[in-house]
Amino acid sequence: MPRKAWLFANYVLDHGLGRITPKDLERALGLRNKEAKYQALRRFMRHGLITPIGNGLYDVNVEVAEYIARHIPHPAGRRVYAQHWIKETL
């Protein structure tokens, strides 16, 4: 699971958010670059974590957020193909 998706899912669940704006995404991930913010929005839409409503509002799929929050994030740039990676890092 990508680290940004894991962080955002935990932020949404901790704060009980059902709808978000791009400003919430900036606060959750600490993004300042406009391009990085919209790349993250598109990635979350591909994962099914959020769905666009319109006017800059997005619905949060709580079931997907809980699923993502339960998984252990992996380091950026490293693909995890085996369960032994979890045993090595914990």
C-alpha positions, 0 to 999 in steps of 0.5 A, spaced: 500 500 500 502 506 498 504 510 504 500 517 502 494 512 501 495 509 508 496 516 511 490 519 508 486 513 510 488 514 517 487 521 517 480 521 514 478 515 519 481 519 525 477 525 524 471 522 521 471 525 515 465 523 510 467 529 505 473 532 503 476 538 499 483 539 496 485 543 502 483 537 507 488 533 502 494 538 503 493 538 511 493 531 511 499 530 507 503 536 508 503 537 500 504 544 498 505 543 490 499 544 486 501 538 481 503 533 487 496 535 490 492 533 484 496 527 482 494 524 489 487 526 488 487 522 482 491 516 485 486 516 491 480 516 485 484 510 482 484 506 488 477 507 490 478 511 496 474 518 494 469 519 488 468 526 486 461 530 487 463 536 484 465 543 486 471 541 489 468 536 493 469 528 494 466 523 498 470 518 502 469 511 501 470 509 509 470 501 507 476 502 502 479 507 508 478 502 513 481 496 508 487 501 506 489 503 514 489 496 516 495 494 511 502 496 512 505 501 508 511 499 504 517 504 503 517 508 496 520 505 490 520 498 493 515 493 491 513 488 495 512 481 493 513 476 499 510 476 506 517 475 508 518 483 507 513 484 513 517 479 518 524 483 516 521 490 517 517 488 524 
